[in-house]
Amino acid sequence: MQLAERRGASREGRAQQVRLLSPFRRTLLALCVIAAPALGGVLPEDRADVLWHDYNGGDITVKGPSVLVQKKAGDSLSFSAGYYEDMISSASIDVKLSASPYHETRKQENVGVEYLHGKTTYAMGYIHSKEPDYIANTTFYSISQDMFGDLTTVTLGYRRAWDQIYRDIKQPDGEIVNDPTFHERADHRGYTLSVSQILTRNLIADFNYELLTDQGYLANPYRKIRYLSPGQGNGFTLADQIYPNTRTTNAASLQLKEYLPWRASVAGSYRFFRDTWGVVAHTVEADYTHPWRHWVFDGMVRWYRQTHADFYSDLFPYANYQNFMARDRELASFTDWTFGVAASYQFNVPGAPWISKSSANVRFDHLYIDYKDFRNALLASEYGAGNEPLYKLNANIFQVFVSIWF
Amino acid sequence: MSSSRRIRLTRALTAAALLAALAGCSAPTPWVKPYEREHFADPIMSFNRDPISSVYLDHVLESREGARGATGAVGGGCGCN
């Protein structure tokens, strides 16, 4: 929290501190932030959440626990700590085509601190994620300022991440180890501007803009491209993907939320995305929240569409067709829909007066992805290379969690 | 246009620009008074009522889509193979 001013520091002292900063550092200081969507000037509530998640779709299951604790210390400081785990069992279409099914666990820890001074909130945090073939360290910083009679909150954010990428190989005795010939790195930077604006006594808007840059190894080391090779095997040959070493993405979103006369809320949002790889995406989402007695019910519909990257192809005409080549389906053209419902029940915990409120929550989402140029290559022997049916993904996502406020 | 008339016009435009700039610097009067904001204290009006849940769902979608960012969430990196 070196960014925060000490309480009671003299005006001259503060001016001296500002003068000590070079223009570059002042600019960096202004950008050193990450978007915290909550209204500034208010620290998070003292709260603990324990969640179990379960994703099942496309022959992949990912499940595990997640814990998040937020606790204030005095009137100005708030700390948070979290733990998240993904237990992955994958036999996805990509794995079946070019690798072998696997099980692995990803563990993530995060800590953060927020400092409130007047109408300004400073925040920073650190996230560490580790899996057998991927280690990521992320730091983030943000500053939020309430203004115009507290109708407006502006947040500036910055994040920096360093990834180390390995590739697992199976030894003759069946043991899975990191390939000693493969060790890559990737660096990421993100800049965020967020504006939250009260428009009427029932309507609030939230605008977010985020610029992200990546540099380093950005491909998936396990996935392959395929190119036509008539007369051989299923009519195609697999080869390594070749990605650019840099990527810059821009995303801007606008959300509106309205309080309805019968104590319910409705929200709508739109996000536009474009990157230097040629991907353009649109996201539209609508949410409805309806409390009833001790319950709160939520419904959500989300629509997403993207165009493919310039260097993506499901089947290249021949080997070394162009300098960059990818077949990651995240870079294909597709449309997806997500439908979600959630229910939350608030209850009192007898014999625990220190718990002011508690809730039990369940949420279910269904994700459907309709790929426009990613084919099921596993059916090449039946249909012929390039004539396979387009791939579709259906996934069910469950969350169960308990929250307490203290 | 004579030079004196040009100077007067320049001065008038400068004064108008200064007034406009000063008006821009003054804080606008809040059109929603503090006592009219009780609905925003209701948790159902939060954009992120349950951060542990929304961060997870953002992570699931971001792992499967090409787009990312501008969701208000900060995620850790992962291979997401």
Interface residues (C-beta under 8 A of the other chain):
Chain A: I34 A35 A36 P37 A38 L39 D49 L51 H53 Y55 S66 L68 G82 Y84 D86 S90 D94 V95 R106 Q108 N110 G125 I127 H128 S129 E131 D133 Y134 A136 T138 F140 M147 F148 G149 D150 L151 R159 A161 D163 I165 A186 H188 G190 T192 S194 S196 I198 L199 T200 R201 N202 I204 D206 N208 Y209 E210 L211 L212 N220 Y222 R223 T249 N250 A251 A252 S253 Q255 K257 Y259 R263 A264 S265 A267 R271 F273 D275 V279 A281 T283 T289 P291 V296 R302 Y304 Q306 A309 E330 L331 D336 T338 G340 A342 S344 N361 R363 D365 L367 I369 L393 I397 Q399 F401 S403
Chain B: A27 P28 T29 P30 W31 V32 P34 E36 R37 H39 F40 D42 P43 I44 M45 S46 F47 N48 R49 D50 P51 I52 S53 Y56 L57 V60 L61 S63 R64 E65 G66 A67 R68 G69 A70 T71 G72 V74 G75 G76 G77 C78 G79 N81
